Amino acid sequence: MFSKKKGHLQKQQIHYWRTKQGKEIDFIVKNRAGNILTAIECKFSCSSDDGLAHNVGKNFEAFRALYPTGENLVVAHNVDRSFTRKHNDLTITFVSAQELVKKLKLIA
């Protein structure tokens, strides 16, 4: 379930998600209708190798088992161009902070 603690991005509520087993997603943003959840993980840096996609993919996978609809995003300061990686059936998109802001504006 979503946390009671939340911040606000203009009119959007921002949540986080964590299980008792320690799986977590840093930020969850709902679209206006509330039926699509964008899951966001923040990393200091990342590369285009599949190692990070596998590690964060486990958390996205646990989240998407409960909330199947929405984008899975990883944001890092050293991402110049967005790219995607697969983890099992999930697509994970790696974005810059600027690209994240653009995406968040689209779901507002």
GROMACS elastic network, one bead per residue, 0.5 to 0.9 nm:
[ bonds ]
;  ai    aj funct       b0    kb
    1    17     6  0.68954   500
    1    18     6  0.79719   500
    1    19     6  0.83408   500
    2     5     6  0.85728   500
    2    15     6  0.63999   500
    2    16     6  0.63619   500
    2    17     6  0.55321   500
    2    18     6  0.79646   500
    2    28     6  0.84855   500
    3     6     6  0.70774   500
    3    15     6  0.62219   500
    3    16     6  0.60935   500
    3    17     6  0.64910   500
    3    18     6  0.82166   500
    4    15     6  0.78844   500
    5    14     6  0.87841   500
    5    15     6  0.69347   500
    5    16     6  0.81067   500
    6    13     6  0.66129   500
    6    14     6  0.54220   500
    6    15     6  0.50056   500
    6    16     6  0.75442   500
    7    12     6  0.84801   500
    7    13     6  0.60734   500
    7    14     6  0.51798   500
    7    15     6  0.69882   500
    8    11     6  0.64664   500
    8    12     6  0.55340   500
    8    14     6  0.56349   500
    8    15     6  0.88382   500
    9    13     6  0.63604   500
    9    14     6  0.68940   500
   10    13     6  0.81910   500
   10   108     6  0.88782   500
   11   108     6  0.74612   500
   12    29     6  0.70589   500
   12    30     6  0.72127   500
   12    31     6  0.78610   500
   12    32     6  0.79059   500
   12   108     6  0.65395   500
   13    28     6  0.84625   500
   13    29     6  0.64235   500
   13    30     6  0.70665   500
   14    27     6  0.63198   500
   14    28     6  0.57358   500
   14    29     6  0.51230   500
   14    30     6  0.76062   500
   15    26     6  0.80407   500
   15    27     6  0.54936   500
   15    29     6  0.65165   500
   15    30     6  0.87274   500
   16    24     6  0.76217   500
   16    25     6  0.59413   500
   16    26     6  0.52848   500
   16    28     6  0.54051   500
   16    29     6  0.86360   500
   16    39     6  0.87362   500
   17    23     6  0.81530   500
   17    24     6  0.53964   500
   17    25     6  0.51470   500
   17    26     6  0.68162   500
   17    27     6  0.72010   500
   17    28     6  0.71272   500
   17    63     6  0.79145   500
   18    21     6  0.81162   500
   18    22     6  0.63210   500
   18    23     6  0.55366   500
   18    25     6  0.64684   500
   18    26     6  0.85077   500
   18    63     6  0.87054   500
   19    22     6  0.53234   500
   19    23     6  0.52911   500
   19    24     6  0.64458   500
   19    62     6  0.88435   500
   20    23     6  0.75004   500
   21    24     6  0.89742   500
   22    59     6  0.89887   500
   23    58     6  0.78570   500
   23    59     6  0.53100   500
   23    60     6  0.86187   500
   23    62     6  0.71843   500
   23    63     6  0.82490   500
   24    41     6  0.88151   500
   24    59     6  0.58692   500
   24    60     6  0.81502   500
   24    62     6  0.85932   500
   24    63     6  0.79522   500
   25    28     6  0.71622   500
   25    39     6  0.66041   500
   25    40     6  0.64903   500
   25    41     6  0.58828   500
   25    42     6  0.88737   500
   25    56     6  0.88288   500
   25    59     6  0.66204   500
   25    60     6  0.71628   500
   25    63     6  0.76693   500
   26    39     6  0.77311   500
   26    40     6  0.59977   500
   26    41     6  0.51241   500
   26    42     6  0.66901   500
   27    38     6  0.81280   500
   27    39     6  0.60172   500
   27    40     6  0.50189   500
   27    41     6  0.65991   500
   27    42     6  0.83846   500
   28    37     6  0.63256   500
   28    38     6  0.56364   500
   28    40     6  0.62519   500
   29    34     6  0.89329   500
   29    36     6  0.83715   500
   29    37     6  0.56093   500
   29    38     6  0.51234   500
   29    39     6  0.67159   500
   29    40     6  0.80856   500
   29   104     6  0.81713   500
   29   107     6  0.86004   500
   30    33     6  0.76792   500
   30    34     6  0.51547   500
   30    35     6  0.70540   500
   30    36     6  0.58125   500
   30    38     6  0.63583   500
   30    70     6  0.89473   500
   30   107     6  0.77756   500
   30   108     6  0.82889   500
   31    34     6  0.51095   500
   31    35     6  0.67405   500
   31    36     6  0.55766   500
   31    37     6  0.65184   500
   31    38     6  0.78463   500
   31   104     6  0.89505   500
   31   106     6  0.89050   500
   31   107     6  0.51236   500
   31   108     6  0.59596   500
   32    35     6  0.80163   500
   32    36     6  0.84638   500
   32   107     6  0.70373   500
   32   108     6  0.60879   500
   33    36     6  0.74873   500
   34    37     6  0.72767   500
   35    69     6  0.76021   500
   35    70     6  0.86630   500
   36    67     6  0.84501   500
   36    68     6  0.85808   500
   36    69     6  0.54400   500
   36    70     6  0.51194   500
   36    71     6  0.83649   500
   36   107     6  0.89117   500
   37    67     6  0.74203   500
   37    68     6  0.84450   500
   37    69     6  0.63374   500
   37    71     6  0.71136   500
   37    72     6  0.89468   500
   38    69     6  0.81696   500
   38    70     6  0.50361   500
   38    72     6  0.61968   500
   38    73     6  0.74865   500
   38   104     6  0.87024   500
   38   107     6  0.86968   500
   39    60     6  0.75079   500
   39    63     6  0.83789   500
   39    70     6  0.72438   500
   39    71     6  0.61886   500
   39    73     6  0.60842   500
   39    74     6  0.84919   500
   40    71     6  0.82860   500
   40    72     6  0.61556   500
   40    74     6  0.56947   500
   40    75     6  0.72071   500
   41    56     6  0.77072   500
   41    60     6  0.88934   500
   41    72     6  0.80932   500
   41    73     6  0.62269   500
   41    75     6  0.63396   500
   41    76     6  0.88343   500
   42    45     6  0.87463   500
   42    73     6  0.84824   500
   42    74     6  0.57185   500
   42    76     6  0.61530   500
   43    46     6  0.67950   500
   43    74     6  0.70120   500
   43    75     6  0.61751   500
   43    76     6  0.50568   500
   43    77     6  0.79089   500
   44    75     6  0.82446   500
   44    76     6  0.54070   500
   44    77     6  0.63308   500
   44    78     6  0.78767   500
   45    75     6  0.84178   500
   45    76     6  0.50980   500
   45    77     6  0.60427   500
   45    78     6  0.55900   500
   45    79     6  0.76412   500
   46    49     6  0.83492   500
   46    52     6  0.71834   500
   46    74     6  0.88948   500
   46    75     6  0.86514   500
   46    76     6  0.63990   500
   46    77     6  0.83427   500
   46    78     6  0.68123   500
   46    79     6  0.71914   500
   46    94     6  0.85083   500
   47    50     6  0.83861   500
   47    51     6  0.88257   500
   47    52     6  0.77063   500
   47    78     6  0.81688   500
   47    79     6  0.77191   500
   48    51     6  0.86269   500
   48    52     6  0.82389   500
   48    53     6  0.86060   500
   48    79     6  0.89329   500
   48    83     6  0.75450   500
   48    84     6  0.84868   500
   48    85     6  0.81315   500
   48    94     6  0.84995   500
   49    52     6  0.68488   500
   49    53     6  0.76204   500
   49    85     6  0.86283   500
   50    53     6  0.50955   500
   50    54     6  0.61877   500
   50    55     6  0.87855   500
   50    85     6  0.69631   500
   50    86     6  0.82513   500
   50    87     6  0.86721   500
   51    54     6  0.52292   500
   51    55     6  0.64106   500
   51    56     6  0.88723   500
   52    55     6  0.50254   500
   52    56     6  0.61141   500
   52    57     6  0.79035   500
   53    56     6  0.54554   500
   53    57     6  0.54010   500
   53    58     6  0.85962   500
   53    74     6  0.89509   500
   53    84     6  0.89915   500
   53    85     6  0.63168   500
   53    86     6  0.71157   500
   53    87     6  0.64617   500
   53    92     6  0.71111   500
   54    58     6  0.65945   500
   54    85     6  0.89547   500
   54    86     6  0.82683   500
   54    87     6  0.59808   500
   54    88     6  0.88724   500
   55    58     6  0.58677   500
   55    59     6  0.76271   500
   56    59     6  0.54262   500
   56    60     6  0.64313   500
   56    61     6  0.86042   500
   56    74     6  0.83790   500
   56    87     6  0.88431   500
   56    92     6  0.88697   500
   57    61     6  0.58301   500
   57    62     6  0.85463   500
   57    72     6  0.89858   500
   57    86     6  0.82065   500
   57    87     6  0.55268   500
   57    88     6  0.82605   500
   57    90     6  0.76782   500
   57    91     6  0.88351   500
   57    92     6  0.75112   500
   58    61     6  0.50183   500
   58    62     6  0.63023   500
   58    63     6  0.87052   500
   58    87     6  0.79710   500
   59    62     6  0.52185   500
   59    63     6  0.62735   500
   59    64     6  0.85898   500
   60    63     6  0.50584   500
   60    64     6  0.59351   500
   60    65     6  0.84957   500
   60    72     6  0.69215   500
   60    87     6  0.89308   500
   60    90     6  0.79869   500
   60    92     6  0.84799   500
   61    64     6  0.51381   500
   61    65     6  0.61601   500
   61    87     6  0.81071   500
   61    88     6  0.84740   500
   61    89     6  0.87112   500
   61    90     6  0.72156   500
   62    65     6  0.53049   500
   62    66     6  0.71524   500
   62    67     6  0.89482   500
   63    66     6  0.55830   500
   63    67     6  0.60602   500
   63    68     6  0.77075   500
   64    69     6  0.72539   500
   64    70     6  0.84825   500
   64    90     6  0.85980   500
   65    68     6  0.59618   500
   67    70     6  0.80872   500
   71    91     6  0.79379   500
   71    92     6  0.75256   500
   71    93     6  0.78507   500
   72    90     6  0.80299   500
   72    91     6  0.68262   500
   72    92     6  0.50194   500
   72    93     6  0.62022   500
   72    94     6  0.86387   500
   73    91     6  0.88965   500
   73    92     6  0.57662   500
   73    94     6  0.57817   500
   73    95     6  0.69661   500
   73   100     6  0.81857   500
   74    92     6  0.71730   500
   74    93     6  0.61943   500
   74    95     6  0.61530   500
   74    96     6  0.84885   500
   74   100     6  0.89072   500
   75    78     6  0.88731   500
   75    79     6  0.76332   500
   75    93     6  0.85221   500
   75    94     6  0.58324   500
   75    96     6  0.55152   500
   75    97     6  0.61064   500
   75    99     6  0.86438   500
   75   100     6  0.69811   500
   76    79     6  0.57936   500
   76    94     6  0.75683   500
   76    95     6  0.66627   500
   76    96     6  0.56696   500
   76    97     6  0.67202   500
   77    80     6  0.80955   500
   77    95     6  0.85579   500
   77    96     6  0.58799   500
   77    97     6  0.64849   500
   78    96     6  0.70743   500
   79    82     6  0.67270   500
   79    83     6  0.86399   500
   79    94     6  0.72040   500
   79    95     6  0.59535   500
   79    97     6  0.83608   500
   80    95     6  0.77085   500
   80    96     6  0.62605   500
   81    94     6  0.83541   500
   81    95     6  0.68906   500
   81    96     6  0.71970   500
   81    99     6  0.87868   500
   82    93     6  0.68496   500
   82    94     6  0.54384   500
   82    96     6  0.69103   500
   82    99     6  0.77594   500
   83    92     6  0.84394   500
   83    93     6  0.57532   500
   83    94     6  0.53709   500
   83    95     6  0.70246   500
   84    91     6  0.65844   500
   84    92     6  0.54810   500
   84    94     6  0.60172   500
   84    95     6  0.88850   500
   85    90     6  0.84025   500
   85    91     6  0.59057   500
   85    92     6  0.53000   500
   85    93     6  0.65326   500
   85    94     6  0.79866   500
   86    89     6  0.67952   500
   86    90     6  0.56404   500
   86    92     6  0.60580   500
   86    93     6  0.87968   500
   87    90     6  0.51737   500
   87    91     6  0.64745   500
   87    92     6  0.73216   500
   88    91     6  0.82711   500
   95    98     6  0.79658   500
   95    99     6  0.57865   500
   95   100     6  0.62203   500
   96    99     6  0.51485   500
   96   100     6  0.62040   500
   96   101     6  0.87663   500
   97   100     6  0.50053   500
   97   101     6  0.63503   500
   97   102     6  0.88211   500
   98   101     6  0.52524   500
   98   102     6  0.65208   500
   98   103     6  0.88658   500
   99   102     6  0.50804   500
   99   103     6  0.62775   500
   99   104     6  0.86662   500
  100   103     6  0.50816   500
  100   104     6  0.61277   500
  100   105     6  0.86247   500
  101   104     6  0.51024   500
  101   105     6  0.62386   500
  101   106     6  0.88026   500
  102   105     6  0.52273   500
  102   106     6  0.65480   500
  103   106     6  0.51714   500
  103   107     6  0.67330   500
  103   108     6  0.89174   500
  104   107     6  0.53645   500
  104   108     6  0.62711   500
  105   108     6  0.51833   500
